[in-house]
Amino acid sequence: MSHTACGHAEESDVHSVLKCPLAVQIWNSSPFQVFIDSNKFRSLIDCFEKARQQLKGETVRDFLAIMWEFWNARNRFIFSWPDKNLSILSKRPLDFIKCY
């Protein structure tokens, strides 16, 4: 049995973090929507590499922070602690970074 947030039959790393409808909602409310939409990723490693090549300076850090927050939100959803407001999931990690 697959543990997906959206009920997709198979969960790949790319689907889970970038293409799942819940992930798309989060990326659409982030400054990285164009980056996600304009690239095809074979794996998250491929995504990290393209982010390192295409994004500049602190934006790579911000991108990875949002990706990490989404992974945590996905796990909360799957294990019955879903976030009520998905739109804050792209903002919360950026606020965290600013604090530190």
N, C-alpha and C positions, 0 to 999 in steps of 0.2 A: 504494500500500500504506500502510495506517495504522500508525503507531507508537504503540500503546497498551499499557499495562501489563497490561490485563485481556483483551485480544483483542476489545474492543468495535469494531464496524465503523467507526464514525466517532468521532473524538476532538474534542469541543468543550472550551472552557476550563472550563465548569462540570462536565462529566463528568470531565475529567482531575483536577481539584483537589478536587472536592466529592462526586461521585457514583460514581466508579469503586469497585469493591469494595475495592481496596487503600486508597483514600482514606477510605472509610467506616470501615475498621478503625482508621485513625489518628485520625479525628475522634471515634470512639467511646471512645478512650482519652484524650481531651482534655477540658478543662472547657467545650468549645464544642459538644458533641454536641446539646444542646437548641437552640442557635441555628441550627445547620445543619439539623436535622430540622424546625424550626418555620417555615422560610422556603423560598420557591421563588425561585430566582435565574435571571434571564434571561441574565446574563453575570457575569464576575468583577468588572466595574466596578459592576454592580448589587449584588453581594455586598459589595464594599468600602463602598459608600454605606450599605447597611443596617447593616453593622458599625459604621460611624461614628455612625449614628443610634441604634442599639439597645444597643451595648456602651458601657461607661463607662471613661473614663480609660485607664489602662495595659492594660486588657483588650483594647482595640483593637490596641495594639502587640503583645500576646501572640498574638492571633488571626492577625495578619499574619505574625508570625514563624513560626508553625506552618504557615501556608499556604506560605511561602517554603521551609521545610524539606521539605514534601511535594513541592513542585515539583522540588527538588534530588534527592530520593529517587526520584521518578518517572524523572528523567533517568538516574540511576545504574542503575535497573532496566532501562530500555530499552537502554542502552549497555553492558550486561553487568557491572555492578558492584552487584548488588542488596544491599540491607540484609538481614541475617539476622533481625533482631528489629524488627518494625514497631512494637511498643508503645513503643519509646523515641523514635520520631520526633515525638511530641507533647511529650515531655519535654526532649529535647535543645535545641531553640531557646529554651525558657524558662530552662534552666540557663545558656545562652550569654548571654542578656539580663542575668541576675543578676550575671554576672561583669563586665559592662561597664555 
